[in-house]
Amino acid sequence: MMDVLNQSKIEKLAREIGEENVPMLLEIFLGELVAYQQSLTGDEVTDKTQYLKDISHALKSSAASFGADRLCAKAVDLDAKAKLGEQFDEAVETANMIDILNQTHGYYQQLIVTSSCD
């Protein structure tokens, strides 16, 4: 099974942008994940299929940059289906995306807590 958090990508990111900048960027990334979760579970988004397509496109690069491999794989899969015009089960894919967003958020929140204790 693919990792939720790819530690080597986080370490590479830290070398590229400076370790001191990682917590701030992770907080922004986590904020995005929470916003996506809330939108998928709330009533303000009426077309969940389109919203899944939109966030999948956005998540491909941000999840890859932060080493969120499982989230990235899901985003790539949904984005590819959208580009090919393939249909998918909105309820199933929404539930899967919410689950992966929750898992990713949990792992990365723990990473922030752990790194701030160092």
C-alpha positions as a Markdown table, in Angstrom:
| # | Residue | x | y | z |
|---|---|---|---|---|
| 1 | Met | 0.0 | 0.0 | 0.0 |
| 2 | Met | 1.2 | 3.5 | -0.9 |
| 3 | Asp | 2.4 | 5.7 | 2.0 |
| 4 | Val | 0.3 | 8.6 | 3.1 |
| 5 | Leu | 3.5 | 10.6 | 3.9 |
| 6 | Asn | 6.7 | 10.2 | 1.9 |
| 7 | Gln | 9.3 | 11.4 | 4.3 |
| 8 | Ser | 12.1 | 11.6 | 1.7 |
| 9 | Lys | 10.0 | 14.1 | -0.3 |
| 10 | Ile | 9.5 | 16.2 | 2.8 |
| 11 | Glu | 13.3 | 16.1 | 3.5 |
| 12 | Lys | 14.0 | 17.1 | -0.2 |
| 13 | Leu | 11.5 | 20.0 | 0.1 |
| 14 | Ala | 13.2 | 21.1 | 3.3 |
| 15 | Arg | 16.6 | 21.2 | 1.6 |
| 16 | Glu | 15.2 | 23.1 | -1.4 |
| 17 | Ile | 13.2 | 25.8 | 0.4 |
| 18 | Gly | 15.0 | 25.8 | 3.8 |
| 19 | Glu | 13.9 | 23.8 | 6.8 |
| 20 | Glu | 12.6 | 26.8 | 8.6 |
| 21 | Asn | 10.0 | 27.4 | 5.9 |
| 22 | Val | 8.5 | 23.9 | 5.9 |
| 23 | Pro | 6.2 | 24.3 | 8.9 |
| 24 | Met | 4.6 | 27.4 | 7.4 |
| 25 | Leu | 4.0 | 25.7 | 4.0 |
| 26 | Leu | 2.7 | 22.6 | 5.7 |
| 27 | Glu | 0.2 | 24.7 | 7.6 |
| 28 | Ile | -1.0 | 26.2 | 4.3 |
| 29 | Phe | -1.2 | 22.7 | 2.8 |
| 30 | Leu | -3.2 | 21.5 | 5.8 |
| 31 | Gly | -5.5 | 24.5 | 5.5 |
| 32 | Glu | -6.2 | 23.5 | 1.9 |
| 33 | Leu | -7.0 | 19.9 | 2.9 |
| 34 | Val | -9.4 | 21.1 | 5.6 |
| 35 | Ala | -11.2 | 23.4 | 3.1 |
| 36 | Tyr | -11.5 | 20.6 | 0.7 |
| 37 | Gln | -12.9 | 18.2 | 3.4 |
| 38 | Gln | -15.4 | 20.8 | 4.5 |
| 39 | Ser | -16.6 | 21.5 | 1.0 |
| 40 | Leu | -17.0 | 17.8 | 0.3 |
| 41 | Thr | -18.9 | 17.1 | 3.5 |
| 42 | Gly | -21.0 | 20.3 | 3.5 |
| 43 | Asp | -24.0 | 21.5 | 1.4 |
| 44 | Glu | -22.5 | 24.5 | -0.3 |
| 45 | Val | -21.1 | 22.4 | -3.2 |
| 46 | Thr | -24.0 | 21.3 | -5.3 |
| 47 | Asp | -22.0 | 19.5 | -8.0 |
| 48 | Lys | -19.6 | 17.2 | -6.1 |
| 49 | Thr | -18.5 | 15.5 | -9.3 |
| 50 | Gln | -17.2 | 18.8 | -10.8 |
| 51 | Tyr | -15.7 | 19.8 | -7.4 |
| 52 | Leu | -13.8 | 16.5 | -7.2 |
| 53 | Lys | -12.5 | 17.1 | -10.7 |
| 54 | Asp | -11.4 | 20.6 | -9.8 |
| 55 | Ile | -9.7 | 19.7 | -6.5 |
| 56 | Ser | -8.1 | 16.7 | -8.1 |
| 57 | His | -6.4 | 18.9 | -10.7 |
| 58 | Ala | -5.2 | 21.3 | -7.9 |
| 59 | Leu | -4.1 | 18.5 | -5.6 |
| 60 | Lys | -1.9 | 16.7 | -8.1 |
| 61 | Ser | 0.9 | 19.1 | -7.8 |
| 62 | Ser | 0.5 | 20.2 | -4.2 |
| 63 | Ala | 0.2 | 16.7 | -2.9 |
| 64 | Ala | 3.2 | 15.6 | -5.0 |
| 65 | Ser | 5.3 | 18.5 | -3.7 |
| 66 | Phe | 4.6 | 17.6 | -0.1 |
| 67 | Gly | 5.1 | 13.9 | -0.5 |
| 68 | Ala | 1.4 | 13.1 | 0.1 |
| 69 | Asp | 1.7 | 10.0 | -2.2 |
| 70 | Arg | -1.7 | 8.4 | -1.5 |
| 71 | Leu | -3.5 | 11.7 | -2.0 |
| 72 | Cys | -1.5 | 12.5 | -5.1 |
| 73 | Ala | -2.3 | 9.1 | -6.6 |
| 74 | Lys | -6.0 | 9.6 | -6.0 |
| 75 | Ala | -5.9 | 13.1 | -7.5 |
| 76 | Val | -4.0 | 11.9 | -10.5 |
| 77 | Asp | -6.5 | 9.0 | -11.0 |
| 78 | Leu | -9.6 | 11.3 | -10.8 |
| 79 | Asp | -8.0 | 14.0 | -12.9 |
| 80 | Ala | -7.2 | 11.4 | -15.6 |
| 81 | Lys | -10.8 | 10.2 | -15.5 |
| 82 | Ala | -12.0 | 13.7 | -15.8 |
| 83 | Lys | -9.8 | 14.5 | -18.8 |
| 84 | Leu | -10.9 | 11.3 | -20.6 |
| 85 | Gly | -14.5 | 12.1 | -19.9 |
| 86 | Glu | -14.9 | 8.8 | -17.9 |
| 87 | Gln | -17.8 | 8.6 | -15.5 |
| 88 | Phe | -17.3 | 7.7 | -11.8 |
| 89 | Asp | -19.5 | 7.0 | -8.8 |
| 90 | Glu | -19.7 | 10.4 | -7.2 |
| 91 | Ala | -20.7 | 9.0 | -3.7 |
| 92 | Val | -17.9 | 6.4 | -3.7 |
| 93 | Glu | -15.2 | 8.8 | -5.0 |
| 94 | Thr | -16.4 | 11.6 | -2.6 |
| 95 | Ala | -16.1 | 9.2 | 0.4 |
| 96 | Asn | -12.7 | 7.9 | -0.8 |
| 97 | Met | -11.4 | 11.5 | -1.2 |
| 98 | Ile | -12.7 | 12.5 | 2.2 |
| 99 | Asp | -11.0 | 9.5 | 3.8 |
| 100 | Ile | -7.7 | 10.1 | 2.1 |
| 101 | Leu | -7.9 | 13.9 | 3.0 |
| 102 | Asn | -8.5 | 12.9 | 6.6 |
| 103 | Gln | -5.6 | 10.4 | 6.7 |
| 104 | Thr | -3.3 | 12.9 | 5.0 |
| 105 | His | -4.3 | 15.7 | 7.4 |
| 106 | Gly | -3.7 | 13.4 | 10.4 |
| 107 | Tyr | -0.3 | 12.3 | 9.3 |
| 108 | Tyr | 0.9 | 15.8 | 8.4 |
| 109 | Gln | -0.6 | 17.3 | 11.6 |
| 110 | Gln | 1.5 | 14.8 | 13.5 |
| 111 | Leu | 4.6 | 15.8 | 11.5 |
| 112 | Ile | 4.1 | 19.4 | 12.4 |
| 113 | Val | 3.7 | 18.6 | 16.1 |
| 114 | Thr | 6.7 | 16.3 | 16.0 |
| 115 | Ser | 8.9 | 18.8 | 14.2 |
| 116 | Ser | 7.9 | 21.6 | 16.6 |
| 117 | Cys | 9.0 | 19.5 | 19.5 |
| 118 | Asp | 12.5 | 19.0 | 18.2 |
